[in-house]
Amino acid sequence: MFVQVLGSLCVLVPFVLVQLGRLTSASLWYISLNLAGSTVLAIEAAIGHNWGFLLLEAVWAVVSLRSLLTARPVRVKPVPPRDR
């Protein structure tokens, strides 16, 4: 049960943070946590023979993995030094 709650939190926390404007859905944190949580939940669903939930979480994991593999790192522009 603890593993399921942890997996669920890995999916739900980033979702809530995106909804609150604290995180973007393109961030590596969001994608990575979604991948981790959905993979854990897919494994749990497979062990429990919960096929509908397995389908949902497996697709979620595959899409998250694809997003992670195709994500482009955000380049931060250096701030030029101020003249004194």
Secondary structure, DSSP 8 states (H G I E B T S, - for coil): -HHHHHHHHHHHHHHHHHHTTSS-TTSHHHHHHHHHHHHHHHHHHHHTT-HHHHHHHHHHHHHHHHHHHH--------------
